[in-house]
């Protein structure tokens, strides 16, 4: 949403951690050259708002120095309540004509004061029904949130060149690593700590997106409340690493309840809503990512509830890496955390 295809680094600022990814283009495709994760205190970022600027700046600087990153141009992203993405139909016109009129067109669809948002768009297709209409993907993000994220990255000594949206970063990552078949409809679902990003792709293009205000924090909070334990102990239990003297059966009951009630139900509702809007009969597969995707039993519960096959996405499936820098076990371990960051690192200034 800001706009030489210079190399960049992707910085994914989540509410529980910051991920830095560096990928370079090589003759046969792409190669991972850097990856790092910096954990954040639970109150550092709340509902997408940065509460402790110094902590975020320190985390970014630690990643850059620790990984010996030389590149200073950054692609980052926003998501959640500050972002609105919608596919709309407009009279057919050129990109230049739409650029002149997009502010007026967007006012009908954006639930924010138009002066408070940055707007971007992409023309998807001209409808072949004789209506003289075209489909446009409209994206708007609140300026104050964008400015907040840009400010912390700038304070860390870096230069933001592109601000993307998490859902589109997922799509960018998927395009490089997976192949679409004609007619395919798939759902990319990234479950973070505070938000779940859903991007439903049809024929290789985004058809519907939604950010849900629920994620891994719901598990932690429920475990803390149910067993009167600390945040750290609840996080350990959530990831199946053990902790307090709590039986596996008790823990599993809580995990399964949150998985079914909050996460899987919302994903199913989103897919059902999408299918109700047009001549779409089914979604063929859900590709799951995000740190919370590692939660014990979650993928099976989502698959059972939605009745759709699930695959844990691998953002490095078609990205080469130097085995002297990254071993296969490490790549497998970090893969669930890397989807948005990889999608950002693959961007270049001027891409559409």
N, C-alpha and C positions, 0 to 999 in steps of 0.2 A: 504493500500500500504506500510505499515510498518508491519512488522510482526517480565495448569493454566487457566483457564477461570475465572479470577478475575473480581470482579465488577468494572464497569467503569461509568463515567458520559459522556453524549453526549453534546458537545458544537457546536451549529450551528451558525457560524459567518456569518451573512447576512449584506447587505450594509445599512440596516436601523435599525437593531437590532441584539442582540445576545440572543440566546435561550439556556438555560441550562436545561437538562433533566436527572433525575436519576430514573432508574427502576431496581427493584430487582426481581430475580426469586423466586417464591413461589411454593408450592406443586401443585396448580391448574393452574399455568401459570406465569403471570407477574403482578407486582404491581408498580404503580407510587408512588415514595417516595419524589420527588422534581421536581418542575418546576418553572422557572423564566425567565423573559424577561427584558433585559436592552436596552433601546432605544439609538440609536447613532445619532449624528449630521449628516446631509446630506452629508457633505464632508469628513467624517471619512474614508469611504471605497468607492472608485470610480472604477466601472467596475471590481470589485474583487480585486483591489490592495489596500492595507492598506496605507492610507495617513497620519493618525495620530495614531502612535503606542501607545502612552501614553493613549489616550482615550479608545482604545480597551482593553489594560491591566487593566485600572481602572474599566471598565465595567465588565470584567470577575471577578476581585477581589471583586467587590461589590456584584455580584451574589453569589459567593462562601461564602462570609462572611454573607451576609444577609439571605441566605438559610441554613446556618450552615452545609455546605457540608463537610464531612470528607474524602471522596474518593478523591484521587489525580490523578488517572489514567484517561486519557481523550481519547475519540474517537471524531475526528472532520472530516470535509470534505471540498472539494474544488469543484468548478464548473466553467462554463463559458469558456472564450477564452483560458484559460491555460490548458484545459482538452480536450482530444480526446478519444472517445470510439468508437470502431468499431468491428463488428462481421466479422470474416474472416474464410476462409477455408484453411486448411493445411493438408499435408499428415499425416495419422494416426501415432501417436507416443505416448510414455508414458509421464506422467507429468515431470519426471526427464529429459527425452530427450528434451522436449520442453523448460524446464528451461535453458538448455545449449544453445539452439539456438534462443531463443525468441528475443534477441537483433537484430540478423540479419533479422529475419522474420519481426519484427516491422518496420524496416527502410523503407520497401516498402509502409507502410500505414500511418505512423506518419508524419505530416507536420512540425515537429520541428527537430532540430539537435538531434540525438539520445542520445548524451552525455548530453543534457540539460534536460532530462526527467527521471522520475521514471516510470517504466513499471510494470504492473501486468497483469495477465491473468486468465481465467477460461475455462477449457475444457467443452463444453456444451454437445456435442453428436457426435457420429460417424454416418456419412451419410450412409443410407441404399440403395444407388443407385449403389453400386458396384465400386465406384470411388476410394475407399481406402482413402477418405478424412474425416476429422473431422471438426466440427465447434468450433471455439474458440472466446471468448469475450476478446478483447484486450483493455486495459485501459492505458493511458499515461497522466501524469500531469507534468507540468514544475517544476523542482526542486526549482527554486527561489521562486515560489508561495507557494509551500509546506513549504519550509524553513521559509518563512515569517509568515505563520500561526502557525507553530510549535514554532517559536521564541516568539510570543506574549503570547501564552499559557504558555510557559516555564517561561517567565518573570513574569507571574501572579502567579508563584509558583506551577504549575501543570506539569504533565508528559504525553506527547502525546504517546499513545501506538499503535494507528491505525489512519491512514488517509484514509478516504473513499471518495467516489464521491457522490454528492447529489442524482443523479438518482438512484444509487444502495441503498442508505439509504432509499429512498422512497419505493423501492421494498421490502426491509427488513421489514419496518413498515407494508406494505400491507400483507405480508406473515403471520404475526402474527394475524392480525385483520380481514382478509377476507378469504373466501374459493374460490378456482378456480374450475371451471368445465372443464372437458376435452374438448379441442377445443376452449375454451374461448380466445378471444383477447380483452384486455382492455388497456386503456391509462391512466397512472398516470401523472397528470399535476400539477406542483407546481409553482405558480406565485408569485415570490418575488418582491422586489423593483426594482432590476436591471436586473435579469435574470428569464426566465421561463424554468424550467426543465421538459422535457418530456421523459417518459420511457414507451414504448409500450411492453406489456407483452403477450406472447402467451404460452398457456399450462403451466403457472406457471413460465416461464423463460423469461428474458429480450430478446427481439427480435430486438429492435431498440431504440436508445436514441438520444436526441438532446437538446442542451442548446441554447435558443434564447435570444439575447441581448435586451430584452424589458420586461417591467413589470410595477409595480405600479408607478415608477417615471415618466413614460410618462403621466399619468393622472395628476399628480401634476404639471408638467411643463406646460402642455397645459392649465390647469386652471389658473395658475399664469399668463401666457402670454395673455390669452383671457380676463381676468378680472382685470389685473394689481393688483394682491393681493399678500400677503406674502406666503412663503412656508407653515407656520403653518395654515393659513386660507384655503389654497388649500387642505391640508391634511384633515382638518375638513370637507370641502365640499365633498371630495372624499368618505369619510366614512359615508356621510349622516348625519353628526352631526350639520349642519348649519354653519353659519359664517357671512360673509359680506352680504350686502343687494343685494343678487342675487336671481332671481326667480328660483324656482325649475325647470321650463321648460328650462331655459337657461343652468342651470347646467347639467340637464339630457342630453341635446343635445350634450354637450361636452363629457360627460362620455360615452355616447353611441357611439360617433364617434371614440374615442380612443379604446373602447372595440372592435368595429368591424374592424377598419382599422389595428390596431397594434397587438392586442392580439389574437382575434378569427381567423383572417385571417392566422396568422403564425401557429397557432395550426392546423387549417384545412389543410394548405399546408404540414405540417409535416406528418399528417395522410395520406393524399393523396399520398405523396411520398412513404411512407412505403407500402401502398397497391399496388402501381405500381411496386414494386420490386419482387413480387412473387405471389403465388396462394392464396392470401388473399382477401376475398370479402368485409369484413367490420370489423369495430371495434365496439364491442357490447356496451361499455359504457366508458365514461370519468369520472375519479375520480379526483376531483379538490381540491387543497389545496393551502396553502400559504396565507400570510396576504392580498394580493390583491384579493383573491377569495371572500372577504367580500364586494368588490365594488358593489354598487347598480346596479342590472340588468345584471351583467357580465355573470353569469352562463346561463341565458336564451339566451343571444346573442350568446354565444359559441354553445349552443345546437342547436339553429336555424340555425346558419351558417354551422356547421359541420353535422347537421342532425343526431346527436348521443345523446342518453340520458346522462344526467349528474347527478352525485351525489357528494355532498360535503363530502369529506372523513373524517372519524372520527378515528384518530390515537389511540384513547383510547377505541375503540369498544370492544376489547378483553383484555384490560389492566385494572386490578382492581385498585381501589384507596380508600384510607381511607377517609370516609365522614367527619371525624373530621378535616382533613387537607384540603380537597378540596370539595367544594359543587358542585352539578350538574351544576348550572348556570355558575360557573367559568370554569369548564371543557369544557362546550359548547362554552364559549367565547374564550378560548385559543386553542381549537382544530385546527382551520385553520392554526395557527402558528406553530403547534407542529410536523408536519409530518416528516421532515428531522431529527429533534432532537430526536424524539422517535426512528426512525430507527437507529440512531447512538448509542443511549443508550442501544439498544438491542444487539449490537455487543459485541463480546468478542475476546480477543487476540487468534489468531489461527483459527478463523472462516474462511471458504471459501464459 
